[in-house]
Amino acid sequence: MSKMQIEIDDKYKEALDLLKQVIPSSDGSAITDDWAMVEALIDSFMAFLQEQAWEHNHEEEWRSCGTGWCGCSH
């Protein structure tokens, strides 16, 4: 795993602190470190992108089969 140093502008620090209060870590515990919150946000965003890509591919298959149930393996 590579490490990097980040600096957070004050306008984002306040938002990051708020997010740490409402978003739990992947194991359900409270996030207390800025780096852990940034990591959780990146993971969440990547999951969102993968979900959007899956839905797009699924819609394409559904349109191509025309039955309302494409029977895809997704």
All heavy atoms as a GROMACS GRO file, in nm:
protein
  592
    1MET      N    1   0.085  -0.116   0.000
    1MET     CA    2   0.000   0.000   0.000
    1MET      C    3   0.090   0.123   0.000
    1MET      O    4   0.184   0.133   0.077
    1MET     CB    5  -0.090  -0.002   0.124
    1MET     CG    6  -0.170   0.125   0.139
    1MET     SD    7  -0.304   0.119   0.259
    1MET     CE    8  -0.223   0.106   0.414
    2SER      N    9   0.059   0.217  -0.088
    2SER     CA   10   0.137   0.341  -0.092
    2SER      C   11   0.072   0.445  -0.001
    2SER      O   12  -0.048   0.448   0.016
    2SER     CB   13   0.149   0.393  -0.234
    2SER     OG   14   0.022   0.428  -0.282
    3LYS      N   15   0.155   0.526   0.056
    3LYS     CA   16   0.108   0.633   0.144
    3LYS      C   17   0.127   0.765   0.073
    3LYS      O   18   0.220   0.782  -0.004
    3LYS     CB   19   0.188   0.635   0.276
    3LYS     CG   20   0.173   0.509   0.358
    3LYS     CD   21   0.047   0.516   0.438
    3LYS     CE   22   0.040   0.394   0.529
    3LYS     NZ   23  -0.074   0.393   0.611
    4MET      N   24   0.040   0.859   0.102
    4MET     CA   25   0.056   0.993   0.049
    4MET      C   26   0.015   1.093   0.156
    4MET      O   27  -0.063   1.061   0.245
    4MET     CB   28  -0.024   1.014  -0.078
    4MET     CG   29  -0.174   1.025  -0.057
    4MET     SD   30  -0.262   1.070  -0.205
    4MET     CE   31  -0.299   0.910  -0.270
    5GLN      N   32   0.069   1.207   0.145
    5GLN     CA   33   0.035   1.313   0.239
    5GLN      C   34  -0.061   1.407   0.170
    5GLN      O   35  -0.039   1.446   0.055
    5GLN     CB   36   0.161   1.389   0.281
    5GLN     CG   37   0.134   1.496   0.384
    5GLN     CD   38   0.262   1.563   0.430
    5GLN    OE1   39   0.371   1.510   0.411
    5GLN    NE2   40   0.248   1.678   0.488
    6ILE      N   41  -0.171   1.441   0.237
    6ILE     CA   42  -0.266   1.534   0.180
    6ILE      C   43  -0.283   1.652   0.274
    6ILE      O   44  -0.269   1.639   0.396
    6ILE     CB   45  -0.402   1.470   0.152
    6ILE    CG1   46  -0.465   1.415   0.281
    6ILE    CG2   47  -0.392   1.360   0.049
    6ILE    CD1   48  -0.609   1.371   0.265
    7GLU      N   49  -0.310   1.765   0.215
    7GLU     CA   50  -0.343   1.884   0.292
    7GLU      C   51  -0.486   1.920   0.259
    7GLU      O   52  -0.524   1.920   0.142
    7GLU     CB   53  -0.250   1.998   0.258
    7GLU     CG   54  -0.107   1.975   0.303
    7GLU     CD   55  -0.016   2.093   0.274
    7GLU    OE1   56  -0.068   2.206   0.266
    7GLU    OE2   57   0.104   2.070   0.260
    8ILE      N   58  -0.564   1.950   0.363
    8ILE     CA   59  -0.705   1.978   0.342
    8ILE      C   60  -0.730   2.126   0.372
    8ILE      O   61  -0.699   2.174   0.480
    8ILE     CB   62  -0.792   1.889   0.433
    8ILE    CG1   63  -0.767   1.742   0.401
    8ILE    CG2   64  -0.940   1.923   0.417
    8ILE    CD1   65  -0.828   1.646   0.498
    9ASP      N   66  -0.786   2.194   0.274
    9ASP     CA   67  -0.822   2.334   0.290
    9ASP      C   68  -0.928   2.345   0.400
    9ASP      O   69  -1.009   2.254   0.419
    9ASP     CB   70  -0.879   2.384   0.157
    9ASP     CG   71  -0.899   2.534   0.156
    9ASP    OD1   72  -1.002   2.578   0.209
    9ASP    OD2   73  -0.811   2.605   0.102
   10ASP      N   74  -0.925   2.456   0.472
   10ASP     CA   75  -1.019   2.475   0.583
   10ASP      C   76  -1.165   2.459   0.542
   10ASP      O   77  -1.246   2.407   0.618
   10ASP     CB   78  -0.999   2.613   0.648
   10ASP     CG   79  -0.872   2.620   0.728
   10ASP    OD1   80  -0.819   2.514   0.767
   10ASP    OD2   81  -0.825   2.733   0.753
   11LYS      N   82  -1.200   2.500   0.420
   11LYS     CA   83  -1.340   2.488   0.378
   11LYS      C   84  -1.381   2.340   0.365
   11LYS      O   85  -1.497   2.307   0.381
   11LYS     CB   86  -1.366   2.565   0.249
   11LYS     CG   87  -1.301   2.508   0.126
   11LYS     CD   88  -1.334   2.591   0.004
   11LYS     CE   89  -1.274   2.533  -0.122
   11LYS     NZ   90  -1.309   2.609  -0.238
   12TYR      N   91  -1.288   2.252   0.336
   12TYR     CA   92  -1.318   2.109   0.328
   12TYR      C   93  -1.302   2.040   0.462
   12TYR      O   94  -1.364   1.938   0.487
   12TYR     CB   95  -1.231   2.042   0.222
   12TYR     CG   96  -1.258   2.092   0.084
   12TYR    CD1   97  -1.162   2.166   0.015
   12TYR    CD2   98  -1.380   2.068   0.022
   12TYR    CE1   99  -1.187   2.214  -0.112
   12TYR    CE2  100  -1.406   2.115  -0.105
   12TYR     CZ  101  -1.309   2.189  -0.172
   12TYR     OH  102  -1.334   2.237  -0.297
   13LYS      N  103  -1.219   2.093   0.547
   13LYS     CA  104  -1.195   2.034   0.679
   13LYS      C  105  -1.324   2.029   0.759
   13LYS      O  106  -1.355   1.928   0.823
   13LYS     CB  107  -1.087   2.114   0.754
   13LYS     CG  108  -1.059   2.064   0.894
   13LYS     CD  109  -0.992   1.930   0.891
   13LYS     CE  110  -0.948   1.894   1.033
   13LYS     NZ  111  -0.989   1.761   1.071
   14GLU      N  112  -1.402   2.136   0.754
   14GLU     CA  113  -1.530   2.139   0.826
   14GLU      C  114  -1.624   2.031   0.772
   14GLU      O  115  -1.688   1.960   0.848
   14GLU     CB  116  -1.593   2.277   0.813
   14GLU     CG  117  -1.718   2.294   0.896
   14GLU     CD  118  -1.775   2.435   0.886
   14GLU    OE1  119  -1.696   2.532   0.881
   14GLU    OE2  120  -1.898   2.446   0.883
   15ALA      N  121  -1.632   2.019   0.641
   15ALA     CA  122  -1.718   1.916   0.580
   15ALA      C  123  -1.667   1.777   0.614
   15ALA      O  124  -1.747   1.686   0.643
   15ALA     CB  125  -1.723   1.936   0.429
   16LEU      N  126  -1.536   1.759   0.613
   16LEU     CA  127  -1.478   1.630   0.646
   16LEU      C  128  -1.509   1.591   0.791
   16LEU      O  129  -1.544   1.477   0.819
   16LEU     CB  130  -1.327   1.634   0.623
   16LEU     CG  131  -1.255   1.502   0.610
   16LEU    CD1  132  -1.305   1.422   0.491
   16LEU    CD2  133  -1.106   1.525   0.597
   17ASP      N  134  -1.502   1.688   0.881
   17ASP     CA  135  -1.535   1.662   1.021
   17ASP      C  136  -1.682   1.622   1.036
   17ASP      O  137  -1.715   1.533   1.114
   17ASP     CB  138  -1.504   1.784   1.108
   17ASP     CG  139  -1.355   1.808   1.125
   17ASP    OD1  140  -1.277   1.713   1.103
   17ASP    OD2  141  -1.317   1.921   1.161
   18LEU      N  142  -1.771   1.686   0.961
   18LEU     CA  143  -1.912   1.650   0.965
   18LEU      C  144  -1.933   1.509   0.911
   18LEU      O  145  -2.006   1.428   0.971
   18LEU     CB  146  -1.994   1.751   0.885
   18LEU     CG  147  -2.143   1.721   0.874
   18LEU    CD1  148  -2.209   1.722   1.011
   18LEU    CD2  149  -2.210   1.820   0.782
   19LEU      N  150  -1.868   1.478   0.801
   19LEU     CA  151  -1.881   1.344   0.743
   19LEU      C  152  -1.833   1.236   0.839
   19LEU      O  153  -1.890   1.127   0.846
   19LEU     CB  154  -1.805   1.335   0.611
   19LEU     CG  155  -1.868   1.412   0.494
   19LEU    CD1  156  -1.772   1.416   0.377
   19LEU    CD2  157  -2.000   1.351   0.455
   20LYS      N  158  -1.727   1.265   0.914
   20LYS     CA  159  -1.676   1.166   1.011
   20LYS      C  160  -1.779   1.137   1.119
   20LYS      O  161  -1.777   1.030   1.178
   20LYS     CB  162  -1.546   1.217   1.075
   20LYS     CG  163  -1.427   1.211   0.980
   20LYS     CD  164  -1.294   1.239   1.050
   20LYS     CE  165  -1.283   1.381   1.094
   20LYS     NZ  166  -1.149   1.415   1.145
   21GLN      N  167  -1.871   1.229   1.143
   21GLN     CA  168  -1.974   1.208   1.244
   21GLN      C  169  -2.090   1.123   1.192
   21GLN      O  170  -2.160   1.060   1.270
   21GLN     CB  171  -2.030   1.342   1.292
   21GLN     CG  172  -1.929   1.425   1.367
   21GLN     CD  173  -1.985   1.562   1.403
   21GLN    OE1  174  -2.106   1.581   1.416
   21GLN    NE2  175  -1.896   1.658   1.419
   22VAL      N  176  -2.111   1.121   1.061
   22VAL     CA  177  -2.229   1.053   1.007
   22VAL      C  178  -2.199   0.928   0.925
   22VAL      O  179  -2.289   0.846   0.905
   22VAL     CB  180  -2.317   1.148   0.924
   22VAL    CG1  181  -2.374   1.258   1.010
   22VAL    CG2  182  -2.242   1.208   0.807
   23ILE      N  183  -2.077   0.913   0.877
   23ILE     CA  184  -2.043   0.796   0.795
   23ILE      C  185  -1.952   0.703   0.872
   23ILE      O  186  -1.842   0.742   0.910
   23ILE     CB  187  -1.974   0.840   0.663
   23ILE    CG1  188  -2.068   0.928   0.582
   23ILE    CG2  189  -1.930   0.718   0.583
   23ILE    CD1  190  -2.007   0.984   0.455
   24PRO      N  191  -1.997   0.580   0.897
   24PRO     CA  192  -1.912   0.484   0.968
   24PRO      C  193  -1.810   0.420   0.875
   24PRO      O  194  -1.823   0.425   0.753
   24PRO     CB  195  -2.011   0.379   1.018
   24PRO     CG  196  -2.121   0.382   0.916
   24PRO     CD  197  -2.129   0.525   0.868
   25SER      N  198  -1.710   0.358   0.932
   25SER     CA  199  -1.611   0.285   0.853
   25SER      C  200  -1.674   0.157   0.800
   25SER      O  201  -1.788   0.123   0.834
   25SER     CB  202  -1.489   0.252   0.938
   25SER     OG  203  -1.523   0.157   1.035
   26SER      N  204  -1.602   0.085   0.718
   26SER     CA  205  -1.655  -0.038   0.659
   26SER      C  206  -1.689  -0.143   0.764
   26SER      O  207  -1.773  -0.229   0.742
   26SER     CB  208  -1.556  -0.096   0.557
   26SER     OG  209  -1.433  -0.126   0.620
   27ASP      N  210  -1.624  -0.135   0.882
   27ASP     CA  211  -1.658  -0.231   0.989
   27ASP      C  212  -1.760  -0.175   1.087
   27ASP      O  213  -1.789  -0.236   1.190
   27ASP     CB  214  -1.531  -0.277   1.062
   27ASP     CG  215  -1.462  -0.166   1.140
   27ASP    OD1  216  -1.513  -0.053   1.144
   27ASP    OD2  217  -1.355  -0.194   1.199
   28GLY      N  218  -1.815  -0.055   1.056
   28GLY     CA  219  -1.920   0.002   1.139
   28GLY      C  220  -1.871   0.091   1.253
   28GLY      O  221  -1.951   0.150   1.324
   29SER      N  222  -1.741   0.102   1.270
   29SER     CA  223  -1.689   0.185   1.378
   29SER      C  224  -1.680   0.331   1.332
   29SER      O  225  -1.684   0.361   1.213
   29SER     CB  226  -1.551   0.135   1.422
   29SER     OG  227  -1.459   0.146   1.316
   30ALA      N  228  -1.667   0.421   1.428
   30ALA     CA  229  -1.657   0.563   1.397
   30ALA      C  230  -1.524   0.593   1.330
   30ALA      O  231  -1.421   0.536   1.364
   30ALA     CB  232  -1.671   0.645   1.524
   31ILE      N  233  -1.526   0.682   1.235
   31ILE     CA  234  -1.404   0.727   1.168
   31ILE      C  235  -1.356   0.851   1.242
   31ILE      O  236  -1.431   0.946   1.259
   31ILE     CB  237  -1.430   0.760   1.020
   31ILE    CG1  238  -1.474   0.633   0.945
   31ILE    CG2  239  -1.307   0.820   0.955
   31ILE    CD1  240  -1.512   0.656   0.801
   32THR      N  241  -1.232   0.847   1.286
   32THR     CA  242  -1.177   0.961   1.360
   32THR      C  243  -1.063   1.030   1.288
   32THR      O  244  -1.035   1.146   1.316
   32THR     CB  245  -1.128   0.916   1.500
   32THR    OG1  246  -1.030   0.813   1.483
   32THR    CG2  247  -1.243   0.864   1.584
   33ASP      N  248  -0.999   0.963   1.195
   33ASP     CA  249  -0.884   1.020   1.125
   33ASP      C  250  -0.927   1.075   0.990
   33ASP      O  251  -1.008   1.015   0.919
   33ASP     CB  252  -0.776   0.914   1.102
   33ASP     CG  253  -0.717   0.863   1.231
   33ASP    OD1  254  -0.686   0.947   1.318
   33ASP    OD2  255  -0.701   0.740   1.243
   34ASP      N  256  -0.869   1.190   0.953
   34ASP     CA  257  -0.899   1.250   0.823
   34ASP      C  258  -0.866   1.154   0.710
   34ASP      O  259  -0.945   1.137   0.616
   34ASP     CB  260  -0.821   1.380   0.804
   34ASP     CG  261  -0.873   1.494   0.892
   34ASP    OD1  262  -0.985   1.483   0.946
   34ASP    OD2  263  -0.799   1.593   0.907
   35TRP      N  264  -0.748   1.089   0.717
   35TRP     CA  265  -0.708   1.000   0.609
   35TRP      C  266  -0.806   0.884   0.593
   35TRP      O  267  -0.835   0.840   0.481
   35TRP     CB  268  -0.566   0.947   0.628
   35TRP     CG  269  -0.550   0.859   0.749
   35TRP    CD1  270  -0.511   0.896   0.873
   35TRP    CD2  271  -0.576   0.718   0.757
   35TRP    NE1  272  -0.511   0.788   0.957
   35TRP    CE2  273  -0.551   0.677   0.888
   35TRP    CE3  274  -0.617   0.622   0.664
   35TRP    CZ2  275  -0.566   0.545   0.931
   35TRP    CZ3  276  -0.632   0.490   0.707
   35TRP    CH2  277  -0.607   0.454   0.840
   36ALA      N  278  -0.862   0.834   0.705
   36ALA     CA  279  -0.957   0.723   0.698
   36ALA      C  280  -1.088   0.770   0.633
   36ALA      O  281  -1.151   0.694   0.559
   36ALA     CB  282  -0.983   0.667   0.837
   37MET      N  283  -1.127   0.896   0.660
   37MET     CA  284  -1.248   0.948   0.598
   37MET      C  285  -1.228   0.968   0.449
   37MET      O  286  -1.315   0.934   0.369
   37MET     CB  287  -1.286   1.081   0.664
   37MET     CG  288  -1.423   1.134   0.621
   37MET     SD  289  -1.558   1.031   0.682
   37MET     CE  290  -1.619   0.961   0.529
   38VAL      N  291  -1.113   1.019   0.410
   38VAL     CA  292  -1.084   1.035   0.268
   38VAL      C  293  -1.084   0.898   0.199
   38VAL      O  294  -1.140   0.882   0.091
   38VAL     CB  295  -0.949   1.108   0.246
   38VAL    CG1  296  -0.907   1.105   0.100
   38VAL    CG2  297  -0.959   1.252   0.296
   39GLU      N  298  -1.026   0.799   0.263
   39GLU     CA  299  -1.024   0.663   0.208
   39GLU      C  300  -1.167   0.610   0.192
   39GLU      O  301  -1.202   0.552   0.089
   39GLU     CB  302  -0.944   0.573   0.302
   39GLU     CG  303  -0.920   0.435   0.248
   39GLU     CD  304  -0.832   0.355   0.343
   39GLU    OE1  305  -0.885   0.305   0.445
   39GLU    OE2  306  -0.712   0.346   0.316
   40ALA      N  307  -1.251   0.632   0.293
   40ALA     CA  308  -1.391   0.587   0.286
   40ALA      C  309  -1.466   0.658   0.174
   40ALA      O  310  -1.547   0.597   0.103
   40ALA     CB  311  -1.461   0.610   0.420
   41LEU      N  312  -1.439   0.787   0.155
   41LEU     CA  313  -1.504   0.861   0.047
   41LEU      C  314  -1.461   0.809  -0.089
   41LEU      O  315  -1.544   0.795  -0.180
   41LEU     CB  316  -1.473   1.010   0.060
   41LEU     CG  317  -1.541   1.081   0.177
   41LEU    CD1  318  -1.486   1.222   0.192
   41LEU    CD2  319  -1.691   1.083   0.161
   42ILE      N  320  -1.333   0.779  -0.105
   42ILE     CA  321  -1.285   0.724  -0.232
   42ILE      C  322  -1.349   0.588  -0.257
   42ILE      O  323  -1.397   0.560  -0.368
   42ILE     CB  324  -1.131   0.715  -0.233
   42ILE    CG1  325  -1.072   0.856  -0.236
   42ILE    CG2  326  -1.082   0.632  -0.352
   42ILE    CD1  327  -0.921   0.860  -0.214
   43ASP      N  328  -1.352   0.502  -0.155
   43ASP     CA  329  -1.416   0.370  -0.170
   43ASP      C  330  -1.562   0.384  -0.209
   43ASP      O  331  -1.612   0.312  -0.297
   43ASP     CB  332  -1.404   0.289  -0.041
   43ASP     CG  333  -1.263   0.240  -0.014
   43ASP    OD1  334  -1.179   0.241  -0.107
   43ASP    OD2  335  -1.236   0.202   0.102
   44SER      N  336  -1.632   0.476  -0.144
   44SER     CA  337  -1.773   0.499  -0.172
   44SER      C  338  -1.794   0.548  -0.314
   44SER      O  339  -1.884   0.503  -0.385
   44SER     CB  340  -1.829   0.600  -0.071
   44SER     OG  341  -1.961   0.632  -0.101
   45PHE      N  342  -1.709   0.640  -0.357
   45PHE     CA  343  -1.722   0.694  -0.492
   45PHE      C  344  -1.693   0.585  -0.596
   45PHE      O  345  -1.763   0.576  -0.698
   45PHE     CB  346  -1.628   0.813  -0.511
   45PHE     CG  347  -1.645   0.880  -0.643
   45PHE    CD1  348  -1.763   0.944  -0.677
   45PHE    CD2  349  -1.541   0.879  -0.735
   45PHE    CE1  350  -1.779   1.006  -0.800
   45PHE    CE2  351  -1.556   0.941  -0.859
   45PHE     CZ  352  -1.674   1.005  -0.892
   46MET      N  353  -1.593   0.504  -0.572
   46MET     CA  354  -1.562   0.395  -0.666
   46MET      C  355  -1.677   0.296  -0.675
   46MET      O  356  -1.711   0.247  -0.784
   46MET     CB  357  -1.432   0.325  -0.627
   46MET     CG  358  -1.308   0.414  -0.640
   46MET     SD  359  -1.286   0.484  -0.805
   46MET     CE  360  -1.257   0.338  -0.902
   47ALA      N  361  -1.739   0.263  -0.561
   47ALA     CA  362  -1.855   0.173  -0.560
   47ALA      C  363  -1.970   0.234  -0.639
   47ALA      O  364  -2.039   0.165  -0.715
   47ALA     CB  365  -1.897   0.142  -0.417
   48PHE      N  366  -1.991   0.364  -0.623
   48PHE     CA  367  -2.094   0.434  -0.697
   48PHE      C  368  -2.068   0.424  -0.848
   48PHE      O  369  -2.160   0.395  -0.926
   48PHE     CB  370  -2.101   0.581  -0.652
   48PHE     CG  371  -2.186   0.667  -0.741
   48PHE    CD1  372  -2.324   0.663  -0.733
   48PHE    CD2  373  -2.126   0.753  -0.832
   48PHE    CE1  374  -2.402   0.743  -0.816
   48PHE    CE2  375  -2.204   0.834  -0.915
   48PHE     CZ  376  -2.342   0.828  -0.907
   49LEU      N  377  -1.945   0.447  -0.890
   49LEU     CA  378  -1.911   0.439  -1.032
   49LEU      C  379  -1.933   0.298  -1.087
   49LEU      O  380  -1.984   0.281  -1.198
   49LEU     CB  381  -1.767   0.483  -1.056
   49LEU     CG  382  -1.737   0.631  -1.035
   49LEU    CD1  383  -1.588   0.658  -1.054
   49LEU    CD2  384  -1.820   0.718  -1.126
   50GLN      N  385  -1.896   0.198  -1.009
   50GLN     CA  386  -1.916   0.059  -1.053
   50GLN      C  387  -2.064   0.028  -1.065
   50GLN      O  388  -2.107  -0.040  -1.159
   50GLN     CB  389  -1.847  -0.037  -0.956
   50GLN     CG  390  -1.697  -0.031  -0.964
   50GLN     CD  391  -1.628  -0.113  -0.857
   50GLN    OE1  392  -1.687  -0.147  -0.755
   50GLN    NE2  393  -1.503  -0.144  -0.880
   51GLU      N  394  -2.144   0.077  -0.971
   51GLU     CA  395  -2.289   0.056  -0.976
   51GLU      C  396  -2.349   0.122  -1.100
   51GLU      O  397  -2.432   0.064  -1.169
   51GLU     CB  398  -2.355   0.112  -0.850
   51GLU     CG  399  -2.504   0.094  -0.847
   51GLU     CD  400  -2.564   0.151  -0.720
   51GLU    OE1  401  -2.506   0.132  -0.612
   51GLU    OE2  402  -2.670   0.215  -0.732
   52GLN      N  403  -2.305   0.244  -1.128
   52GLN     CA  404  -2.355   0.315  -1.246
   52GLN      C  405  -2.317   0.240  -1.374
   52GLN      O  406  -2.398   0.229  -1.465
   52GLN     CB  407  -2.301   0.458  -1.250
   52GLN     CG  408  -2.350   0.544  -1.137
   52GLN     CD  409  -2.501   0.556  -1.134
   52GLN    OE1  410  -2.563   0.594  -1.232
   52GLN    NE2  411  -2.559   0.520  -1.022
   53ALA      N  412  -2.196   0.189  -1.380
   53ALA     CA  413  -2.152   0.114  -1.497
   53ALA      C  414  -2.233  -0.014  -1.511
   53ALA      O  415  -2.274  -0.051  -1.622
   53ALA     CB  416  -2.003   0.081  -1.486
   54TRP      N  417  -2.261  -0.083  -1.402
   54TRP     CA  418  -2.340  -0.206  -1.407
   54TRP      C  419  -2.480  -0.175  -1.456
   54TRP      O  420  -2.533  -0.245  -1.542
   54TRP     CB  421  -2.345  -0.272  -1.269
   54TRP     CG  422  -2.428  -0.397  -1.272
   54TRP    CD1  423  -2.385  -0.521  -1.306
   54TRP    CD2  424  -2.567  -0.410  -1.243
   54TRP    NE1  425  -2.489  -0.610  -1.300
   54TRP    CE2  426  -2.602  -0.544  -1.261
   54TRP    CE3  427  -2.666  -0.320  -1.204
   54TRP    CZ2  428  -2.732  -0.590  -1.242
   54TRP    CZ3  429  -2.794  -0.366  -1.185
   54TRP    CH2  430  -2.827  -0.500  -1.204
   55GLU      N  431  -2.542  -0.068  -1.402
   55GLU     CA  432  -2.677  -0.034  -1.444
   55GLU      C  433  -2.680   0.002  -1.592
   55GLU      O  434  -2.773  -0.036  -1.662
   55GLU     CB  435  -2.732   0.082  -1.360
   55GLU     CG  436  -2.769   0.039  -1.220
   55GLU     CD  437  -2.825   0.152  -1.136
   55GLU    OE1  438  -2.864   0.257  -1.193
   55GLU    OE2  439  -2.832   0.135  -1.014
   56HIS      N  440  -2.580   0.073  -1.638
   56HIS     CA  441  -2.574   0.109  -1.780
   56HIS      C  442  -2.566  -0.018  -1.865
   56HIS      O  443  -2.640  -0.033  -1.962
   56HIS     CB  444  -2.455   0.200  -1.807
   56HIS     CG  445  -2.439   0.233  -1.952
   56HIS    ND1  446  -2.519   0.322  -2.018
   56HIS    CD2  447  -2.352   0.186  -2.044
   56HIS    CE1  448  -2.483   0.328  -2.144
   56HIS    NE2  449  -2.381   0.248  -2.162
   57ASN      N  450  -2.478  -0.110  -1.830
   57ASN     CA  451  -2.464  -0.234  -1.906
   57ASN      C  452  -2.591  -0.316  -1.899
   57ASN      O  453  -2.632  -0.376  -1.998
   57ASN     CB  454  -2.346  -0.316  -1.854
   57ASN     CG  455  -2.213  -0.254  -1.889
   57ASN    OD1  456  -2.203  -0.175  -1.982
   57ASN    ND2  457  -2.111  -0.287  -1.813
   58HIS      N  458  -2.655  -0.320  -1.783
   58HIS     CA  459  -2.777  -0.397  -1.766
   58HIS      C  460  -2.890  -0.339  -1.851
   58HIS      O  461  -2.964  -0.412  -1.915
   58HIS     CB  462  -2.818  -0.399  -1.618
   58HIS     CG  463  -2.933  -0.488  -1.590
   58HIS    ND1  464  -2.923  -0.625  -1.591
   58HIS    CD2  465  -3.062  -0.460  -1.560
   58HIS    CE1  466  -3.040  -0.677  -1.563
   58HIS    NE2  467  -3.126  -0.579  -1.544
   59GLU      N  468  -2.900  -0.206  -1.856
   59GLU     CA  469  -3.002  -0.143  -1.938
   59GLU      C  470  -2.981  -0.174  -2.085
   59GLU      O  471  -3.076  -0.197  -2.159
   59GLU     CB  472  -3.002   0.008  -1.916
   59GLU     CG  473  -3.058   0.050  -1.781
   59GLU     CD  474  -3.042   0.198  -1.754
   59GLU    OE1  475  -2.998   0.272  -1.845
   59GLU    OE2  476  -3.073   0.239  -1.642
   60GLU      N  477  -2.855  -0.176  -2.128
   60GLU     CA  478  -2.825  -0.208  -2.268
   60GLU      C  479  -2.871  -0.349  -2.300
   60GLU      O  480  -2.929  -0.374  -2.405
   60GLU     CB  481  -2.676  -0.192  -2.298
   60GLU     CG  482  -2.628  -0.048  -2.296
   60GLU     CD  483  -2.691   0.036  -2.404
   60GLU    OE1  484  -2.712  -0.015  -2.516
   60GLU    OE2  485  -2.721   0.153  -2.377
   61GLU      N  486  -2.844  -0.445  -2.211
   61GLU     CA  487  -2.886  -0.583  -2.234
   61GLU      C  488  -3.037  -0.594  -2.236
   61GLU      O  489  -3.095  -0.664  -2.316
   61GLU     CB  490  -2.828  -0.675  -2.128
   61GLU     CG  491  -2.681  -0.702  -2.144
   61GLU     CD  492  -2.631  -0.808  -2.047
   61GLU    OE1  493  -2.707  -0.900  -2.016
   61GLU    OE2  494  -2.517  -0.796  -2.004
   62TRP      N  495  -3.104  -0.522  -2.145
   62TRP     CA  496  -3.250  -0.529  -2.138
   62TRP      C  497  -3.311  -0.477  -2.267
   62TRP      O  498  -3.401  -0.536  -2.322
   62TRP     CB  499  -3.299  -0.447  -2.018
   62TRP     CG  500  -3.448  -0.452  -2.004
   62TRP    CD1  501  -3.521  -0.550  -1.949
   62TRP    CD2  502  -3.540  -0.353  -2.050
   62TRP    NE1  503  -3.654  -0.520  -1.955
   62TRP    CE2  504  -3.669  -0.400  -2.017
   62TRP    CE3  505  -3.528  -0.231  -2.114
   62TRP    CZ2  506  -3.784  -0.327  -2.047
   62TRP    CZ3  507  -3.643  -0.160  -2.144
   62TRP    CH2  508  -3.768  -0.207  -2.111
   63ARG      N  509  -3.256  -0.365  -2.317
   63ARG     CA  510  -3.309  -0.308  -2.441
   63ARG      C  511  -3.285  -0.404  -2.558
   63ARG      O  512  -3.367  -0.415  -2.646
   63ARG     CB  513  -3.246  -0.174  -2.469
   63ARG     CG  514  -3.308  -0.061  -2.390
   63ARG     CD  515  -3.268   0.072  -2.448
   63ARG     NE  516  -3.129   0.105  -2.423
   63ARG     CZ  517  -3.084   0.174  -2.321
   63ARG    NH1  518  -3.169   0.219  -2.231
   63ARG    NH2  519  -2.956   0.200  -2.307
   64SER      N  520  -3.174  -0.474  -2.554
   64SER     CA  521  -3.143  -0.560  -2.668
   64SER      C  522  -3.228  -0.686  -2.671
   64SER      O  523  -3.258  -0.738  -2.777
   64SER     CB  524  -2.994  -0.597  -2.670
   64SER     OG  525  -2.963  -0.679  -2.559
   65CYS      N  526  -3.271  -0.733  -2.553
   65CYS     CA  527  -3.353  -0.855  -2.555
   65CYS      C  528  -3.500  -0.822  -2.577
   65CYS      O  529  -3.574  -0.902  -2.631
   65CYS     CB  530  -3.333  -0.938  -2.428
   65CYS     SG  531  -3.415  -0.871  -2.283
   66GLY      N  532  -3.545  -0.704  -2.531
   66GLY     CA  533  -3.681  -0.659  -2.558
   66GLY      C  534  -3.791  -0.734  -2.486
   66GLY      O  535  -3.908  -0.717  -2.518
   67THR      N  536  -3.757  -0.818  -2.390
   67THR     CA  537  -3.860  -0.897  -2.323
   67THR      C  538  -3.902  -0.840  -2.189
   67THR      O  539  -4.001  -0.885  -2.133
   67THR     CB  540  -3.811  -1.041  -2.299
   67THR    OG1  541  -3.702  -1.035  -2.207
   67THR    CG2  542  -3.769  -1.107  -2.427
   68GLY      N  543  -3.828  -0.745  -2.136
   68GLY     CA  544  -3.856  -0.694  -2.003
   68GLY      C  545  -3.776  -0.770  -1.898
   68GLY      O  546  -3.761  -0.725  -1.787
   69TRP      N  547  -3.728  -0.884  -1.934
   69TRP     CA  548  -3.639  -0.960  -1.846
   69TRP      C  549  -3.529  -1.015  -1.934
   69TRP      O  550  -3.551  -1.100  -2.018
   69TRP     CB  551  -3.711  -1.073  -1.776
   69TRP     CG  552  -3.617  -1.168  -1.708
   69TRP    CD1  553  -3.590  -1.294  -1.745
   69TRP    CD2  554  -3.536  -1.142  -1.592
   69TRP    NE1  555  -3.497  -1.350  -1.660
   69TRP    CE2  556  -3.462  -1.259  -1.565
   69TRP    CE3  557  -3.518  -1.033  -1.510
   69TRP    CZ2  558  -3.373  -1.267  -1.460
   69TRP    CZ3  559  -3.429  -1.042  -1.405
   69TRP    CH2  560  -3.359  -1.158  -1.381
   70CYS      N  561  -3.412  -0.960  -1.916
   70CYS     CA  562  -3.306  -0.996  -2.010
   70CYS      C  563  -3.239  -1.128  -1.977
   70CYS      O  564  -3.170  -1.184  -2.060
   70CYS     CB  565  -3.202  -0.884  -2.017
   70CYS     SG  566  -3.110  -0.863  -1.863
   71GLY      N  567  -3.255  -1.175  -1.854
   71GLY     CA  568  -3.191  -1.300  -1.819
   71GLY      C  569  -3.041  -1.292  -1.811
   71GLY      O  570  -2.972  -1.394  -1.816
   72CYS      N  571  -2.989  -1.171  -1.798
   72CYS     CA  572  -2.844  -1.157  -1.791
   72CYS      C  573  -2.791  -1.216  -1.660
   72CYS      O  574  -2.864  -1.238  -1.566
   72CYS     CB  575  -2.802  -1.010  -1.804
   72CYS     SG  576  -2.845  -0.907  -1.663
   73SER      N  577  -2.662  -1.240  -1.659
   73SER     CA  578  -2.601  -1.301  -1.541
   73SER      C  579  -2.550  -1.200  -1.442
   73SER      O  580  -2.479  -1.235  -1.350
   73SER     CB  581  -2.486  -1.391  -1.586
   73SER     OG  582  -2.388  -1.315  -1.652
   74HIS      N  583  -2.580  -1.071  -1.458
   74HIS     CA  584  -2.533  -0.968  -1.366
   74HIS      C  585  -2.602  -0.986  -1.238
   74HIS      O  586  -2.664  -0.952  -1.168
   74HIS     CB  587  -2.554  -0.828  -1.421
   74HIS     CG  588  -2.475  -0.805  -1.546
   74HIS    ND1  589  -2.338  -0.785  -1.545
   74HIS    CD2  590  -2.512  -0.799  -1.675
   74HIS    CE1  591  -2.297  -0.767  -1.667
   74HIS    NE2  592  -2.399  -0.776  -1.748
   0.00000   0.00000   0.00000
